[in-house]
Amino acid sequence: MTIQRIHTSKRMSRIVLHNNTIYLCGQVTEDRDAGIKVQTQQTLEKIDRLLAEAGSDRHHILSATVYLRDMDDFGAMNEVWDEWIDQGFAPARACVNAAMASPQLLVEISIIAALKGV
């Protein structure tokens, strides 16, 4: 069983592939000064790019974990999420309140997905 690691640093890999499953490390926004909706949108766009690079897409997401700095942002984050995920393709999902690595980060999302076409 081969494990493939992509965009690997000393601390982590952004993408890990194993047994037709894709694991994305927690993804965050590029614009740390933006509000929750923009941060969520940018994070989901990054997830789209990484899934495509790994050979999958959002329709193949198995599980998502959403970390929010403030649970008061839950509704606004969900507005963006609901626009992003197509009807019938909702993954298993958890959303938790978390201390972030940077005080400007409002949301972080980690993903487990299946390879497309397998």
Secondary structure by P-SEA (a helix, b strand, c coil): cbbbbcccccccccbbbcccbbbbcbbbbccccccaaaaaaaaaaaaaaaaaaaccccccccbbbbbbccccaaaaaaaaaaacccccccccbbbbbbbccccccccccccccccccc
